[in-house]
Amino acid sequence: LVVWCENLLPNHVSGQKQSSMATSNKVELAEALALGPAWRHFSYVMLYAPTPRALFGGRIPLRYAVLMHMRFDGRLGFPGGFVNDQCPSLEDGLNQELLNKLGEGVSTFSVVHTDYRNSFTDAKSKVVVHFYVKCLTLEQLQAVEARAPLAKDYGLEVFGLVRVPLYTLHDGVGGLPAFLENSFIGTTREQLLDALQDLEILDPQTVSVLKKRIAQHKQLLGLIGT
Ligand SMILES: O=c1[nH]cnc2c1ncn2[C@H]1C[C@H](O)[C@@H](COP(=O)(O)OP(=O)(O)O)O1
């Protein structure tokens, strides 16, 4: 029997300090754009849509369909990619990448400047990542999912689209905690959780608990690796 767990995870880890892993190299957009020609810019977007559907006879509302994709390298990521110097804007570059990676289903919307959230730098690789969020209707999101297999990069850079489960099952692991144990590219996992919190899709306590779990999981993998 699977039951929706109201109080997501144990209380003893609630209220702890939020991890700063996703914010350590955050930069203002103007600062990022002034970095110079040695830096490469990448733009990614979290596409999401409200859904009325629910699991198990209505006991677990799905609430939102949040899209990610399985990349060619076996990691999960957000759609997007490298923005060529020739692109008039970060958003133009991102919309072009979305067309290549997700296909013609993206034709009903465009990511625009107001969807911008934040930018992160990686000084070692001289990479700047710009992150956007875009709320779609469920029909628009389903059109993206339906047409993705016809996209130029599908089967090459994109191996499939996935939806993020936003709930936790009664075992405390199934759902979002299990999903977060996958391998993610770059800072994607932290971007996902921070965005879900800022959009009030997840509450801060839940995000804090999930981040603590991620840190423990990473520690465990490190121990196994030694
Ligand atoms: O969603 C992401 N969030 C943060 N960083 C990301 C994300 N996806 C990729 N990356 C990082 C990892 C690498 O440093 C670059 C290159 O990524 P990729 O998407 O493979 O770029 P292209 O296919 O070459 O456009 O960005």
The ligand as an SDF file (V2000), in Angstrom:
LIG
                    3D

 26 28  0  0  0  0  0  0  0  0999 V2000
   21.2230   22.0920  -16.7540 O   0  0  0  0  0  0  0  0  0  0  0  0
   22.4230   22.4140  -16.5470 C   0  0  0  0  0  0  0  0  0  0  0  0
   22.7290   23.2020  -15.4880 N   0  0  0  0  0  0  0  0  0  0  0  0
   24.0170   23.5740  -15.2550 C   0  0  0  0  0  0  0  0  0  0  0  0
   25.0520   23.2260  -16.0000 N   0  0  0  0  0  0  0  0  0  0  0  0
   24.8030   22.4390  -17.0340 C   0  0  0  0  0  0  0  0  0  0  0  0
   23.5060   22.0030  -17.3680 C   0  0  0  0  0  0  0  0  0  0  0  0
   23.5840   21.2320  -18.4750 N   0  0  0  0  0  0  0  0  0  0  0  0
   24.8830   21.2100  -18.8300 C   0  0  0  0  0  0  0  0  0  0  0  0
   25.6140   21.9440  -17.9900 N   0  0  0  0  0  0  0  0  0  0  0  0
   27.0550   22.2380  -18.0960 C   0  0  0  0  0  0  0  0  0  0  0  0
   27.9700   21.1120  -18.1720 C   0  0  0  0  0  0  0  0  0  0  0  0
   29.0610   21.5690  -19.1080 C   0  0  0  0  0  0  0  0  0  0  0  0
   29.9960   22.3790  -18.4080 O   0  0  0  0  0  0  0  0  0  0  0  0
   28.3940   22.4430  -20.0830 C   0  0  0  0  0  0  0  0  0  0  0  0
   28.0910   21.7660  -21.4140 C   0  0  0  0  0  0  0  0  0  0  0  0
   26.8690   21.1690  -21.4210 O   0  0  0  0  0  0  0  0  0  0  0  0
   26.0820   20.6630  -22.7270 P   0  0  0  0  0  0  0  0  0  0  0  0
   24.6350   20.8130  -22.4530 O   0  0  0  0  0  0  0  0  0  0  0  0
   26.5400   19.2650  -23.0130 O   0  0  0  0  0  0  0  0  0  0  0  0
   26.4710   21.6380  -23.9000 O   0  0  0  0  0  0  0  0  0  0  0  0
   26.3250   21.5110  -25.4850 P   0  0  0  0  0  0  0  0  0  0  0  0
   25.6080   20.2440  -25.7970 O   0  0  0  0  0  0  0  0  0  0  0  0
   27.7320   21.5270  -25.9990 O   0  0  0  0  0  0  0  0  0  0  0  0
   25.5620   22.6900  -25.9790 O   0  0  0  0  0  0  0  0  0  0  0  0
   27.2570   22.9360  -19.3500 O   0  0  0  0  0  0  0  0  0  0  0  0
  1  2  2  0
  2  3  1  0
  2  7  1  0
  3  4  1  0
  4  5  2  0
  5  6  1  0
  6  7  2  0
  6 10  1  0
  7  8  1  0
  8  9  2  0
  9 10  1  0
 10 11  1  0
 11 12  1  0
 11 26  1  0
 12 13  1  0
 13 14  1  0
 13 15  1  0
 15 16  1  0
 15 26  1  0
 16 17  1  0
 17 18  1  0
 18 19  2  0
 18 20  1  0
 18 21  1  0
 21 22  1  0
 22 23  2  0
 22 24  1  0
 22 25  1  0
M  END
$$$$
